[in-house]
Amino acid sequence: MKKSAKGIIALVGVLAVLGGVFAGLKLTEPENSDSTDSTVSDDTSSDTGDSVVLISDGEDGTVERVDVQNKSGELHAVVLTEKTEDSAATYTLEGYEDLNLNTSVVGTLANNADNLTSSSLIAENCTELEKYGLAEPYLEFTVVYKSGKSVRMFVGDDAPTGGQKYVMVDDGNNNVYTVADSYLANYDKTTEDFVQSTIVESSEGDNPTVESVRIEREDLDYDIYLEHTDKDNTSGGTSAEHIMKEPTEAFLAIERSQDITDGIFGLSSSGIYSIHCDESDIAQAGLKEPFCRVTVDCGEDGKYILLLSEPFTDSDSGRCCYAMLEGGNVIYIVKAENAKWVDVMPIDIASRIFIANYVWDITDFKIESQDGQAAEFSIEKKEQAEETTSSEDSEETSSATLSADDFNVTLNGEEFDAERYRKFYSFLISGSAEEFALDVPVPDTEPLVRIEYTDSSDGTTRVLEFYDYSNLTVQIVIDGESKFFTEKSYVETIIENMSVLGTDEDLKTTWK
């Protein structure tokens, strides 16, 4: 904060050469010869050439506490961890040690005060303190050192030069100085301003594994339940580590589901509604019976239950909701765009893929159509491919790295071109759902197409049935449960491809 006196020295030298010594003396003349004040400047900061340390306890002094009185109430910064040879002391707020405070910001209450310096003396022995907002200062703070020394500081109005405030040490001298706003800003804060805005801390790349997420919402008559899976889902075109189990089983689209599965880590608030909240605060925020309850289970690493109110419009932050961790003592204000659980619908995060295995991830595949066509494939990895796979350094070689040359394929018991089978199957897995069909009854008619396949990794068998639903739409039933709607043209193309399987005619690769 020290300013150089070179500019003033140079100015005086110029004035002397010009014969303006008298003008130079007038710069320090009191504005009123009858006043008892010794005025250095009339309402503007003037560099005296000498910096003044306003608060100090010597070079090695350590601040024990800072007591602040501002227009919002009181703050008491006290030592959290003692100073060591390797680190400075850290600070917390007395009475709020149980909160997740931003201790770096709290620490500025002590660190900014110690050796606080002004290079601008405005008035000595001032009797017109109201002129500087110091007759009834809006802010004061007392710095107490471990030595027992204490210094009380008053803060007044903004100086007209901008970026500074008038201050005065309570030492009986009534000397008025200016100090930069940046050193004083945090003394005017409320307790809420020192609470961490992050509700659950995030450690990039090292957050615990989320085993499951359950979303319970007042506007839904079902839960949304997502579960971690060890199964490799990349074969279905999604690398999401979770799958949807409720209200139906479905794969997830990683780019649309990650905020739902892992979004609690690093979840940030835009403000604080209440600290040390009681039952009344919780009820008023709509969290006694929350609109949305999100349970994030991390297994051995713990469980987080986030309560969210129904969204509302905040004048400062837009569409928001109140949020708190169950059993916590802080109610936050969170933007709805960050608390996506209050709006998400199952179809928003589900993968539209309904066949989720690569072509070489199955051992048996059957397909039948309503018009009587049927094809039964058997897929077996060649012995040479088995040897290549076992020689790999990795524990498992993805089937995506294998090709038709690595497999023997039969169709209805007869040897079949493995590459032609791959093309036929590739068209099947290119299909995607349009919408969920969760509450639609399963028809009692024959399906247009029925597919049955066995997963080579775990031996599970899945059955997909495609039923006529409307002129343009078919209903997809998976393992006896109604799941999705998709375009009828996709199923019609499957049937066309079945009719040319045993020929040299090109298979269709699109249906639109």
HELIX and SHEET records of a PDB file:
HELIX    1   1 LYS A    6  VAL A   17  1                                  12    
HELIX    2   2 VAL A   21  LYS A   26  1                                   6    
HELIX    3   3 THR A  103  ASN A  111  1                                   9    
HELIX    4   4 LEU A  129  TYR A  132  5                                   4    
HELIX    5   5 ASP A  181  LEU A  184  1                                   4    
HELIX    6   6 ALA A  185  ASP A  188  5                                   4    
HELIX    7   7 THR A  191  PHE A  194  5                                   4    
HELIX    8   8 THR A  234  GLY A  236  5                                   3    
HELIX    9   9 ILE A  254  THR A  261  1                                   8    
HELIX   10  10 GLU A  279  GLN A  284  1                                   6    
HELIX   11  11 GLY A  299  ASP A  301  5                                   3    
HELIX   12  12 LYS A  340  VAL A  342  5                                   3    
HELIX   13  13 PRO A  346  ILE A  349  1                                   4    
HELIX   14  14 VAL A  359  ASP A  361  5                                   3    
HELIX   15  15 GLU A  383  SER A  390  1                                   8    
HELIX   16  16 SER A  399  THR A  401  5                                   3    
HELIX   17  17 ALA A  404  ASP A  406  5                                   3    
HELIX   18  18 ALA A  418  ILE A  429  1                                  12    
HELIX   19  19 LYS A  488  SER A  499  1                                  12    
SHEET    1   A 3 SER A  38  THR A  39  0                                        
SHEET    2   A 3 THR A 117  GLU A 124 -1                                        
SHEET    3   A 3 ASP A  47  VAL A  53 -1                                        
SHEET    1   B 9 SER A  38  THR A  39  0                                        
SHEET    2   B 9 THR A 117  GLU A 124 -1                                        
SHEET    3   B 9 VAL A 176  ALA A 180 -1                                        
SHEET    4   B 9 GLN A 164  VAL A 169 -1                                        
SHEET    5   B 9 SER A 150  ASP A 158 -1                                        
SHEET    6   B 9 LEU A 139  TYR A 145 -1                                        
SHEET    7   B 9 VAL A  63  ASN A  70 -1                                        
SHEET    8   B 9 GLY A  73  THR A  81 -1                                        
SHEET    9   B 9 THR A  90  LEU A  93 -1                                        
SHEET    1   C 8 ALA A 250  PHE A 251  0                                        
SHEET    2   C 8 HIS A 242  GLU A 246 -1                                        
SHEET    3   C 8 ILE A 224  HIS A 228 -1                                        
SHEET    4   C 8 SER A 212  ARG A 217 -1                                        
SHEET    5   C 8 CYS A 292  ASP A 297 -1                                        
SHEET    6   C 8 LYS A 303  LEU A 308 -1                                        
SHEET    7   C 8 GLY A 318  LEU A 325 -1                                        
SHEET    8   C 8 PHE A 312  ASP A 314 -1                                        
SHEET    1   D 9 ALA A 250  PHE A 251  0                                        
SHEET    2   D 9 HIS A 242  GLU A 246 -1                                        
SHEET    3   D 9 ILE A 224  HIS A 228 -1                                        
SHEET    4   D 9 SER A 212  ARG A 217 -1                                        
SHEET    5   D 9 CYS A 292  ASP A 297 -1                                        
SHEET    6   D 9 LYS A 303  LEU A 308 -1                                        
SHEET    7   D 9 GLY A 318  LEU A 325 -1                                        
SHEET    8   D 9 VAL A 330  LYS A 335 -1                                        
SHEET    9   D 9 GLY A 271  ILE A 275 -1                                        
SHEET    1   E 9 GLU A 414  PHE A 416  0                                        
SHEET    2   E 9 PHE A 407  LEU A 411 -1                                        
SHEET    3   E 9 ALA A 374  LYS A 381 -1                                        
SHEET    4   E 9 ILE A 362  SER A 369 -1                                        
SHEET    5   E 9 VAL A 449  ASP A 455 -1                                        
SHEET    6   E 9 THR A 461  ASP A 468 -1                                        
SHEET    7   E 9 THR A 473  ILE A 478 -1                                        
SHEET    8   E 9 GLU A 481  GLU A 487 -1                                        
SHEET    9   E 9 GLU A 435  PHE A 436 -1                                        
END                                                                             
